[in-house]
Amino acid sequence: MKIDAIDRRILNALQRDGRMQNVELAHEVGLSPSPCLRRVRLLEEAGVIEKYVAVLNPAKVGKALTIFARVWLKGQDADTVNRFADAVQQMPEVVECHLMAGDCDFLLRIVAADIDDYRRFQMEYLTRIPGVQSVKTDIPMQKIKLTSALPT
Protein backbone atom coordinates (compact mmCIF):
# COMPACT_ATOMS: atom_id res chain seq x y z
CA MET A 1 0.00 0.00 0.00
CA LYS A 2 1.33 3.40 -0.94
CA ILE A 3 0.88 5.94 1.85
CA ASP A 4 0.16 9.48 0.69
CA ALA A 5 0.17 12.82 2.54
CA ILE A 6 -3.46 12.46 3.68
CA ASP A 7 -2.78 8.96 5.03
CA ARG A 8 0.20 10.37 6.94
CA ARG A 9 -1.98 13.06 8.50
CA ILE A 10 -4.51 10.38 9.50
CA LEU A 11 -1.76 8.21 10.99
CA ASN A 12 -0.22 11.11 12.92
CA ALA A 13 -3.61 12.14 14.32
CA LEU A 14 -4.48 8.59 15.39
CA GLN A 15 -1.07 8.14 17.01
CA ARG A 16 -1.81 11.20 19.13
CA ASP A 17 -5.34 10.03 19.97
CA GLY A 18 -6.47 6.57 18.90
CA ARG A 19 -9.96 7.25 20.28
CA MET A 20 -10.56 10.26 18.06
CA GLN A 21 -14.01 10.15 16.49
CA ASN A 22 -14.10 9.87 12.70
CA VAL A 23 -15.86 13.25 12.29
CA GLU A 24 -13.12 14.99 14.29
CA LEU A 25 -10.40 13.07 12.43
CA ALA A 26 -11.92 13.96 9.06
CA HIS A 27 -12.03 17.64 10.02
CA GLU A 28 -8.41 17.57 11.20
CA VAL A 29 -7.09 15.99 8.00
CA GLY A 30 -9.32 17.96 5.62
CA LEU A 31 -11.66 15.23 4.40
CA SER A 32 -15.35 14.56 4.70
CA PRO A 33 -16.22 11.71 7.11
CA SER A 34 -16.96 8.96 4.55
CA PRO A 35 -13.66 9.14 2.62
CA CYS A 36 -11.79 9.50 5.91
CA LEU A 37 -13.37 6.36 7.35
CA ARG A 38 -12.67 4.52 4.10
CA ARG A 39 -8.97 5.47 4.32
CA VAL A 40 -8.77 4.39 7.97
CA ARG A 41 -10.32 1.01 7.09
CA LEU A 42 -7.83 0.56 4.22
CA LEU A 43 -4.93 1.39 6.56
CA GLU A 44 -6.28 -1.19 9.03
CA GLU A 45 -6.81 -3.86 6.37
CA ALA A 46 -3.30 -3.30 4.97
CA GLY A 47 -1.84 -3.80 8.45
CA VAL A 48 -0.44 -0.27 8.63
CA ILE A 49 -2.64 0.24 11.70
CA GLU A 50 -2.18 -2.97 13.68
CA LYS A 51 -4.32 -2.20 16.73
CA TYR A 52 -5.55 0.49 19.10
CA VAL A 53 -4.35 0.44 22.71
CA ALA A 54 -4.55 2.41 25.94
CA VAL A 55 -1.21 3.72 27.21
CA LEU A 56 -1.04 3.23 30.97
CA ASN A 57 0.85 5.25 33.56
CA PRO A 58 3.33 2.69 34.99
CA ALA A 59 3.47 4.30 38.44
CA LYS A 60 -0.32 4.25 38.79
CA VAL A 61 -0.47 0.50 38.07
CA GLY A 62 2.36 -0.36 40.46
CA LYS A 63 5.15 -0.74 37.89
CA ALA A 64 7.13 2.48 38.37
CA LEU A 65 10.61 0.99 37.80
CA THR A 66 11.93 0.34 34.29
CA ILE A 67 14.94 -1.94 33.92
CA PHE A 68 17.01 -2.85 30.89
CA ALA A 69 18.53 -6.30 31.16
CA ARG A 70 21.23 -7.54 28.81
CA VAL A 71 21.18 -11.32 28.59
CA TRP A 72 23.95 -13.65 27.43
CA LEU A 73 23.14 -17.25 26.59
CA LYS A 74 25.43 -20.27 26.96
CA GLY A 75 25.01 -20.95 23.24
CA GLN A 76 23.51 -19.30 20.20
CA ASP A 77 22.02 -22.43 18.66
CA ALA A 78 18.40 -22.29 17.54
CA ASP A 79 17.10 -24.42 20.43
CA THR A 80 18.70 -22.23 23.11
CA VAL A 81 17.59 -18.99 21.46
CA ASN A 82 14.05 -20.25 20.85
CA ARG A 83 13.73 -21.65 24.38
CA PHE A 84 14.70 -18.26 25.82
CA ALA A 85 12.38 -16.36 23.45
CA ASP A 86 9.47 -18.67 24.30
CA ALA A 87 10.10 -18.29 28.04
CA VAL A 88 10.11 -14.48 28.04
CA GLN A 89 6.90 -14.45 25.98
CA GLN A 90 5.21 -15.88 29.09
CA MET A 91 6.61 -13.21 31.46
CA PRO A 92 4.35 -10.13 31.70
CA GLU A 93 7.15 -8.17 33.41
CA VAL A 94 9.10 -8.29 30.13
CA VAL A 95 7.47 -5.63 27.97
CA GLU A 96 10.11 -5.70 25.21
CA CYS A 97 12.54 -8.37 24.09
CA HIS A 98 15.05 -7.93 21.28
CA LEU A 99 17.43 -10.51 19.79
CA MET A 100 20.64 -8.55 19.41
CA ALA A 101 23.62 -8.43 17.09
CA GLY A 102 26.56 -7.25 19.16
CA ASP A 103 27.76 -7.74 22.71
CA CYS A 104 24.76 -9.45 24.33
CA ASP A 105 22.30 -11.96 22.93
CA PHE A 106 19.07 -10.31 24.11
CA LEU A 107 18.04 -6.90 25.39
CA LEU A 108 14.95 -6.80 27.59
CA ARG A 109 12.88 -3.93 28.92
CA ILE A 110 11.31 -5.01 32.17
CA VAL A 111 8.87 -3.23 34.46
CA ALA A 112 8.70 -3.79 38.21
CA ALA A 113 7.22 -2.20 41.31
CA ASP A 114 10.65 -1.49 42.79
CA ILE A 115 14.20 -2.85 42.90
CA ASP A 116 13.24 -5.67 45.28
CA ASP A 117 10.48 -6.77 42.92
CA TYR A 118 12.96 -6.82 40.03
CA ARG A 119 15.56 -8.73 42.07
CA ARG A 120 12.95 -11.37 42.88
CA PHE A 121 11.95 -11.60 39.21
CA GLN A 122 15.56 -11.90 38.09
CA MET A 123 16.47 -14.57 40.66
CA GLU A 124 13.28 -16.63 40.46
CA TYR A 125 12.50 -16.42 36.75
CA LEU A 126 14.98 -14.76 34.42
CA THR A 127 18.19 -16.50 35.47
CA ARG A 128 16.41 -19.86 35.73
CA ILE A 129 15.57 -20.00 32.03
CA PRO A 130 17.61 -22.89 30.61
CA GLY A 131 20.59 -21.60 28.64
CA VAL A 132 20.99 -18.25 30.42
CA GLN A 133 24.65 -17.64 31.16
CA SER A 134 24.47 -14.15 32.66
CA VAL A 135 22.29 -11.09 33.06
CA LYS A 136 23.55 -7.53 33.37
CA THR A 137 21.07 -4.96 34.65
CA ASP A 138 20.92 -1.28 33.71
CA ILE A 139 18.57 1.05 35.57
CA PRO A 140 17.73 4.38 33.95
CA MET A 141 17.96 7.40 36.22
CA GLN A 142 15.53 9.56 34.24
CA LYS A 143 13.16 8.96 31.34
CA ILE A 144 13.95 11.59 28.73
CA LYS A 145 11.70 10.36 25.94
CA LEU A 146 9.25 7.49 25.58
CA THR A 147 6.82 7.31 22.70
CA SER A 148 5.11 4.68 20.64
CA ALA A 149 4.46 7.17 17.82
CA LEU A 150 6.40 6.43 14.64
CA PRO A 151 7.51 9.20 12.31
CA THR A 152 5.46 9.07 9.13
N, C-alpha and C positions, 0 to 999 in steps of 0.2 A: 504494500500500500504506500502510495506517495503521499507524504504529509505536506500540505500547503500552509500558507500564512494563517488562514482562518482556523485550520486544525490546530496549529501551534497556539493560537490565542485561546481556543477551547481547552487545550491541554493545560496551559498555564493557569487558567481560571480554575479548573477542576483540581489542580494540585494545591491551590490556595484554599479551596473550599469544595470538597467532594460532595457536600450536601446541597450545593447551590441548585435552586429550582431552575428548570429549563427556561422559563420566561426571563428570569434574571440573567442567566448565562447568555441567552440569545441577544438580549439588550447589550450586554457587556462586549460581545464579539461582533456586533453589528449585523446580526441576521434576524429573520423572523423565527418564531418558535419551531415551526415544522421542519425547515431545513436544518436548524441547529440540532434538533433531536435526531434527525436522520444521520447527521455527521457523528454525533456521539455514539449512536448505535453501530455505525460502521467502524469507528475506532475501537469499540468494545469487541465486535465480531472479529476484527483483524488481530486482536490481542495486544494492541497498543495500550489500551486501558485494561489491565489485568483484573483489578478489583478495587473496591472502595473500602476504606478502613477508618476506624477512629484512632487517633493518636493520643495515647494516654500519658499523663504526667507520672513518671516513674516514682517520684517521692510520695505521691498521693495514693499509690497502690502498694507501698511498702517495698519498693525496689530502687532506692535512691542511689545505690553504688553501682557504677559501671566499671568493669574490669576487662582488660585485654589480656588474654592468655595465649602465649606462644607455645605450641605443642610440638615435641619431637617424638617420632615413632622409632621403634627398634628396627623396623625395616620399611621399605617403600614398596613392597610387593602389593599386588591388587587386593589380596585377602586382608592384609593388615590395614590398608587405607580404607577399604570398604567397611570393615568391621568398626573402625573408629567413626567413620561418617554415619553409619547406621546408628551407632550408640548415641552420638550427640543429637541426632534427629529426635530422640526420645526425651531429651533433657530440656524442659521449658526455660531453664535459667540461661541456656545458650540461645541468644537471639540472632547471632550471626556466626557462620562458620565458613572459612575460606581455605581451600587447598592452595598452598603457597608454592611458588618457585622462589628459591632463595634460602635463607638461613634455616628457618623452621619449616615443619611440614604443614602445620595448620595454624591459622590465626582465628581466635574465637573472641567474640564480644559477649560478655556474660553480665547479667544483672543480678544483684543481691541486695538484701536489706541492709547489710553492713559487712564489715570485714570478717567478723566471726561467722556469719552466714556463708560468705564465700569460702572461707577456710574449710568449713564443714563440707561444702559442696566439692571442693577440690580433693579433699582427703577421702571422702566416702564414695564419690562417683567418678570424677574426672581421671584421677590417677589409677583407678582400678579398671579402666577399660583395657582389655588385653592389647598388648602392643605398644602402650604408652611408655616411652623411655624417660621423658622429663617434661615438666611444665614450668615455664617462666611467666611470672605475673607482672603486668604493668598496670598501675592505677593512675588514671588521669587526675590532675589537681584541679582543673577547671575545664568546663565544656565551652569551647569557643564557638563552634558551629555544629549543628546537627540538623539535617534536613533530609526528607525523603524526596523532595522535589528535584526532578532532573531538568537540566537546561534543554530547551527545545529549539 
